Amino acid sequence: MCLLPIAFAFVAVFGTAVHLQYAAAIHQAPQKTSTNTNVVNVIVAGATGDLAAKYLWVALFRLALKGQSTYRRTYRFYAGASDTLERGSAWIETFFDKVFAERVCGDIGNEASTAQIKCLEFLEKGFKPNVEYAPLRTENHYRDLGRRLTESNDKTEEGRLVYLAIPPQFFLQSCEMIHRHLRPLQKEMGSVDPFLRVVVEKPFGRDLQTAHELAMRLREMYKSDELYVMDHYAGKPVVHALRNYFHINAAALHPIWNSQHIRDIHIEMTETSTLENRVHYFDSAGIIRDIMVNHLQLLLNVAVTPSFESSIFSTSIPPREFARELHERQLHFIKSLKHPRKQTQGSFFVAQYDEYEVHYEEELDKRLAQSNHFTPTAAMVELTSSLDAWENTTFRLAAAKATAKRLLAIIVTFKDSFFSNIEAQSCTFTVIIQRELNTDSHHSHRIEWSCDIEKLQPRFKLPGGWKYLHPDNNRILVPVEATAGQVEHGIEAAEWELGDEPSAYDILLREVASGSMENFADLDEVEAAWELWTPLVNAAESIETSDTQTNKPHETDSPHTSKRKHASYPAGTSPWKQLYHSRSQLVSPSPRDEL
């Protein structure tokens, strides 16, 4: 029987006890087929790289398992890379091994749960046979893959999903090859044509000019619903929950989400890791390009969402229309952002940690003083908006490497008059997206009001999968965790929810598969962001090498001039210490007259 080789191979990996359960399940389970199911062909360019190995293949396995279990949809995968067919096929054999099985189905232990048996069965019978290697180094390779897809098309193809897990400098070339050779054939008149969805992950360009040139070329090849510009921060579980929280509570939040009530919005990302062994990539990017233009700008867009007209969050609006409305308002907001008229200490600040010079010289084998640009490893920028709703609010974005703590947070600080004179202190709305690794999830993932929000709304609606930390108090929201009893009885998760913790890619790939575009940037937003940030990137990089040897900050009237504020800081410390040494806290400094 054809199932026996699978079962015997499995015992060698997982042991006799688990094998007996697994083999029994295989023999008892009906044979799965693709009859009367839709087929989605998934092409992963860069399939053997770090991103794919760490996140994409786990997320794609879960997508396929849930697709078959829930939607009668079969996914076929083509792992594309620059290796030969022989080497790529060998990679498939070694990558989808016991370690991968545990990553997607969980640690088996002495006894596999029912969900684990279903998961393992699908891995062997429904997933691995549907993964093929495809060399994707030349145009002929793309052409050959296109022919393979056409020949295997049995008129059940629902569409094609292409994920570019490749360096940004190859985006355009790959997109051209996809457009020429990987488009699905149109069906007969009256039938729905198969979709094409191409995922391009940020960074998108290096500045306004390169982003504009890339966007113009892609617009010539793809319709707006065929291109998904992904920022994985949009899929972080807390960010996803925050969007949901804002959407379902839009009517209550909209009246207070403006400069009449909000003093400032602060978004901060700090990491403890240095750039040792990563200088080659980072030195050409810097903290502003690497973090602020993409990730922090996205978080700022999310943070101001309640200021948009609450009517667009109506459940009666079709998803495509809602995504279009949301993107229009985000674009309007981005275009309204501006740098303060006069730069002051703190409104534009850049720094580099002391040990960066050593890491630079060890990795690149040349002196940092020979570099033709300054590379900030920390930066803080203050922005204002020309919109009436935000005319008196400061938006402060800060990011740094090699600091004393790991943190990603959004802090919305309300004015002291928010609840008239009842509250003695300012009210803040804090969203903790991540903290130190291995921190309890109730501390590393939370949404928290510091004030008695029940005076505004007796009971806010909860985003899916979240709860109040204290049932009698709706100030703090945390993710729901499985109880010990649920885990013990194996009922805490479906078969596609086992193994590794869900990543941003689990969420975002599900949305690509469903055609949802809400959490993906459109090209107009990308260009608008670069128009705002390019002068700041240029200003930071224009610091003269001799200036980088001093800790003295410089002031300037404009981010376009050559004289820059900068500082240095020892790795493992706060780069903001010298900037805010006279302040009691960073997140709510006093408003400035010039703003």
N, C-alpha and C positions, 0 to 999 in steps of 0.2 A: 504493500500500500504506500502511496506517495507521501503519506504523513510520517511514516516511521523514521526516515532519515532526519527530519526536523527534530523529532522527539529524542532520538539517540544523541544527536549533536547537543541538544539542550542539557541532557544529564551530565555531560562532561563539564559543562560550565557551572551549572547551578546545584548539582548534587542529587542524590537518589530521592530524598523525601519530597523535594519540590518537583522533581521530574515526574513522580507518580501522579501527583495532583495535576500537573501540567499536561502530561500525556493523556490522562483520563479526560480532561476538559477538551482536548483536541479531538478525541475520538467521539465524544458525546455531542460536541458542537456541530451544527449544520455547516456544510461547506459554504463559505462566503463567495459570492460572485459579483461581477459588476453589471449583471443583467438588470435592465431598467433603471440604472443609476446614471447620473450625470458625471462626467469626467472633467476635472480641472487639471491641466498640465502646469506644473511649477518648475521653472528654470531658475536655479541659484547660480549666479556668476560669482566666483570666489568661494565656491562651496567647501573648499578644504582649508580656508583661512581661519584665523582666530575667532572672528565674530561668528561665523557659521558654526564652528565647533563648540563655542561656549554657549551660544544662545539659540541660533536659528534652527538647528536640526531638532532640538528638543521641542521648540515651539511648533515646528512643522509636523512633527510626529503627533502632537496633541491635536493640531488642526485636522490632520487626516483621520485620527481615531474618532474625534467628535463628529467629523463630517460623515463618516460611514455610519456611526451609531445613531445620529440625530437627523441628518438631512439626506441620507441615501446618496451621498456624493463620494466619489472615488478620486483620490489625488494620486497623480503619477509625478514622480520627481526626476529631474535631470540635474545631476550635480556637475556643474561646469567649472573648469579651472584650466590652467595652462599646461598641466601634465599630459603625458601621452595617454592613450586609451588603456594601455596595459597597467601603467602606474596608477591611474585613476581608479580603475576597477579593483586593483589591489587595496587601495585606500578604503573603498567602500567595505570590503571584506573585514578589514581590521578596525575601522572606526565604529561600526555598529556591533559592538561586542558586549561582554558582560557589564562593563562600566556604563555603557550607554543604556543598557536594559535597566540598570538600577536607577539611572538618572530619570528615566521616563516612567518606570513602573514601581519605583521604590525599593528599599532594601527588603529582600525576600525573607531573610531569617530562616526559622525552622518550618514555618507554615505560611503559605501564600494565601491571601484573602481572595474572595471571589473576584473583586475588582482587579487585583493583580493578575490573576489567571487570565481574565479577559484581555488585559493590557498586554501580557506576554504573548498570548495567542495572536493578537493583532500584529504585534511586532514581527513575529516569524512568518505569518501567513498573509497579512494585509499590507505591511509596510515595506519590509526588505525586498520582496519581489517587485515592488513598484519603484525602486530607486535604481537608476542607471547613471553611469558616468558619461559625460559628453565633453570632449576637448573644446575649449572656447578661447583659442588664442588668435585665430585668423578669421578673415571673412569667409573662407571656405568652410571653416568649422561651423560658423553660424548657419551657412547655407545647408550644410549636411544635416544639422539638427532640425532645421525647418523641414527638410524632406522627411526625416524620421517621424516628426510630429504629424505631417500630412498623411503619411502611409499608415500610421497607427490610428488615425482618426476613424472611428466607427460610427460617426454621425451622432454620437452622444456627447461630444465635447461642449462643455458649458463655457469654457474660456481658458485663458492662459495668464499666469501670474509670473512675472519676472522680477527677481530680487537682485539688485546690484550690490553685493557685498565686496566691493572693490575700491581701490583708492580713487578719490575724486577726480584726479587728472585723467582717468579713463572713462568717466561717465559719458561724455559726448560720443566718443568712438563706439562704445557699447550700445548706446541708445540708437545710433545710426544703423548698426548691424541688426538690432532687434526690429527696428522699423522696416528694414528691407526684407528680412528673411524669417522673422518669427511671428508675424501677424497671422492669426487664424483665418482660414478661408471663410468668406461670407456664405451664408446658407441660402437656400432657395427663397424666392419671394414669399412673404408672409410669415417666415420663420424668424425667430430672434437670433441675431448674429452672436457668435461667441465673443466674449469680452476680451480685452487686453488691458492688463494693469501692470505698470512698471513702477517699482519702488526704488526711489533714489534717496539715500540717507544723507543728511547734512554732515559736513559743511558743503554748501552749494555756492561755489565760487570763493575767491579770496578777497574781493572788494566789489564795489558797485559795478565797475567796468566788466570784470570777468563774470559776475553773476548775470548782468544784463545780456552779455553775449551768449552765455549758455542758455538763458531763458528764451531768447529770441530763436535760437536754433531748435530748441525742444518744442516751442509753440508751432513751428513749421511742420513738425512730425506727428505730434500727439494732440488729441483733444483733451480738454481739461479733466474729464473723468477717466483718462487713461494714465495719468501721471500722479504718483503719490510721493510727495516730498516729505520724508519722515524725519522727525526729531524724536529719538527714543524717550526723551523726558516726558513726552505727551502720553506715553504708555506706562509710566511709573504708577504703581497702584494708588498712591496717595493723590497724585495729580489727577488721575482718572476719577477717583472718588470726589475730589474737590470740584471738578467740572460738574459732576452729577449733583452734588450738594447745591451748587449755584443754580443749576437749571431748575431743580424741583422746588427751590425756595426763592425763585426770581421775584415773585410779586412782593414778598416781604422785604427782600434786601434792596431792591432797586431804589426806593425812596431815600435810603441812607448812604448809598454807594456813590458819593460825589464829594467835591471839595468843600461843600458846606459842612460836612460832617467828618471827613477824613483828612488828617493832617499830612501823613506821608505813607507811602508803601515801600517797604524795604525788602529786597530779595538778596539772599546771601548764599554762596556756595563756597565752602572751604574744604580742603583735603589735607590729610597729614602726609601723604606720600610725596616724596621729592620727584624730580625729573631724571634721576639717575637712570641711565640706559634708555631714556626716551627723548633725549635732547635732539636727536636727528630729526624727529617729527616736530617736536614742540617749538624749536627755535624758529622755524619758518612760519609758525602760527601765532604764538603768544596767547596769553590768557583771554584777551578780548575776542580774538577770532575763535579760539577754541571753545570758550564757554559762554561769553556774554552775548555775542551776536546771535547765537543759536538758542542755547538752552535758557538763559535768563530772560531774553526777549520773549520767548514762548511763555515762560512763567508769568511775566508781566501781563501779557495778553490775557492769560487765564485769570489773573488777579483782578482785572478791571471788568470782567464779564458781567457782574451784576449791574453795571452802569448802563448796559445796553437795554433797549426797550424790552420790557418783560414779555411783551406779546409774542416775540419771536420764539420763546420757549414753550409755547402752547403745544400740547400733544397732538393737536389737530393738523399741525404743519407737517407735510411729508418730509422724510429725512433729507432728501436731496435739496429741497427748498430751504430747510433749516440750515444745512451746511453752507449754502450760498449766502444766506442772510448773515450768518455768523462771520464768515470770511470778509464780507463787505464791511462790517462794523470793526473787525480787527484791523483791517487795512486802513480805515478812516482814523482809528486811534494811533496806529504806528506813524502815519503821515503827520499827525498833530504833534508828535514828540519833538523836542528841540533841546539844545544845550543852553544853559543859562547864559544870558547876555555877557556877564562878566565872570570869568573863571576865578574861583576862590579856593583857598586851601580846603580840600575835602570835596569840592564839586567835580574835580577831575584829578585823580591821584593814581600814580603807577609806582610799582616797586618790584624789586628782584631779590630773591633770597640769596644770602651771602655765598652759600655753597654751590650755587648755579655755575659760577666760574670754573670751579674744579670739575664739576660734572661735564661741562661743555668741553673743556680741554682734554679730559680723559677720553671722551667718546669721539670727538671730531679731530683730535690731534692737532689743534691749533689754538692760539691764544684768543681769549674772548675779546681782547682789545682790537683784534683784527676784524671783528665783525662789522658789517656796514650798517647795522641797525641795533636798536635796543629791544630786548625781548622781555616784556613785563611778565612776571609770574604772579603778580597780584595787581588788581585794579579796582577802583571804585569810581562810579560815575553817577552824577545827579542829573536828572532830566525833568523837564516840565512839559506841560501840554497846552496847546492853544485852544483846546475845546473848552466851552463854557463850563461843562460839568467838572472839569479838572483844573481850572485856572489857578487855584491856590494850593494845589497838592504837589508835593515833591516825590518823585520816583527815584529811589536810590538802589542801584544795582552794584553788588560787590562779589568778587571771585578771587580766590587765591589758592596756590599750591604750597605744600611744605609748611603748613600751619600747625597750631597746637591742637586743633580738634577737627573732626569730620562733621560737617553740617550742611544741610540744604533746607532752607526755610523761607517762608513768606511771612512777613509781619505787617499787618495793616493797623496803623495807629490812628485812633479816632481823636477828635478834639475834646478838650476837657468838658465842653458844654454838651457833649453827646447825649447824656441823660440829665440835662440841666445841672443842678447842684447836688443831686442825690449821691452821685459817685464821687468819692474823694480823689480817685486816681483816674488817669486816662484809661479808656477801654482799648484793648488790643485784640485783634483776631489773628491768631498764629497758626500757621500750617507747618508742621515738621514733616518733611518728606524723607529725610534720612539723617541718621546720626552714626556714631561709631558702630563698626561691625559687631555683631553678636549682642547688641543692645536689645533689651526687652522691647517687643514690638509696640507695646503701649506707650513707650517713651520715644521710639524712633519713628513711629507713624502715628500722627495724631492731628486733629483739628480742634482748636481750643479758643474759646472766648474767655477773656480775663474778667469780664463784667457780667452782671446779671442780665443776660440776654432775654430772659423771660418777660422783662418789662417791655420788650419790643415785640416779641412773638411768643405766646405761651408754649408752643411746641413746633419746632422746626421738623421738617421731614428728614429722614435719614437716608444717606446713599446706600445702595445695595451692598451687603456684606459688612456693614458698620453698625456700631451700637454706642450707647452712652456708657462711659466708664463707670459712672454712678447712676443707677436707674432713676433716682429722684432728682438728678441735676443734669440739665442739658447743656452745660458749658463745654464738656470735653467729649469728643468723639474718637473712638479707636476701632481698629478692625476686629471683626469677630474671629475668634480662634476656636478650633475644634476642641471639644472636651476630651478628657482622658478616656471616658467611656466610649465616645464615638470612635476614637482612634483604635481602642482595643477591639471593637467589634467591626472595624473596617468599613464603617458607614459614613465616614467624614468626607469622602470624596468619590466622585465617579472615576471610571477607569482612565479618563483623560486628565485627571487632576492629581495624579500621584507623582512621586519622585521629587525633582528639584522644585524649589520655590518658583511660583509663576514670575516671569520676567516681563518687562515692558513689551518685549517682542511677542509674547503670547497674546497680549491684548491687541496690539497693533496689527498683527498678521490676521487675527480674526476679523478685524475691521476691514482690512484690504479684501479679504475673501468675500465679505458681505457687500462690498461696494460702498461702505460708509466713509465719507471724506471729512467729517467734522474735525478730527484730530490730526489732520495733515495740512501743511501750509500750501497755499497756492503760489504761483510764480510771482504774482503782483506783490504779495506780502513779503516774499523773500527779497525782491528788489527794493521795496520800501525800507526794509530793515537795514540793508546795506547802504542805502542813501543816508540813513541816520548815523550808522556806525563807522563808515569808511573814514570820515575826517578824524575820528577819535583813534582809530587804528593807526592812521598815518602820523598823527601827533605823537602817539606813544612810541612809535618806532623811530621817530626823528631825533630822539635824544642823542647827543654826541657821546661818543665813547668815553671821553674824559669826564663827562658829567656823571657817569654811572658809578664813579668811584667815591662819591660823596653822599652823605645822608641828608644833606640840606635840600628841602623841597623848594621848588621854584614856582612862582605864580605867573600867570599869563592872562591876557585879555581875551584870548580866543584859542580854541583847540587847533586852529590852522597855523598858528605861529610856531616858530622853532624852539622857543624856550619852554621847557617842560618841567612839571613837578614830578619828582621821582624820589624814591627812598630805597633803602636796603633793610633787610631783616634777617636774623638768624633762623635757619630752618627749625621748625618746631615751636615757633613763637607767632604772635599775632602781628601781621603787617600794619594793622590799623592802630596799634598802641600809640605810636608817636603822633598820629593824626588826631586821635581822640583822647590824648592823655589827660586833658582837663575836663573830660565829660564823664559822667557817672555810668553811661551806657551808650552803646552804639546804635541800638535800633530805634531810638526816639530822640534824636538831637533837636535842639530848639529850632524853630523855623527861622529862616534867614530873610532879612529885609530885602536883599537884592533879588530874591525869588518872587 
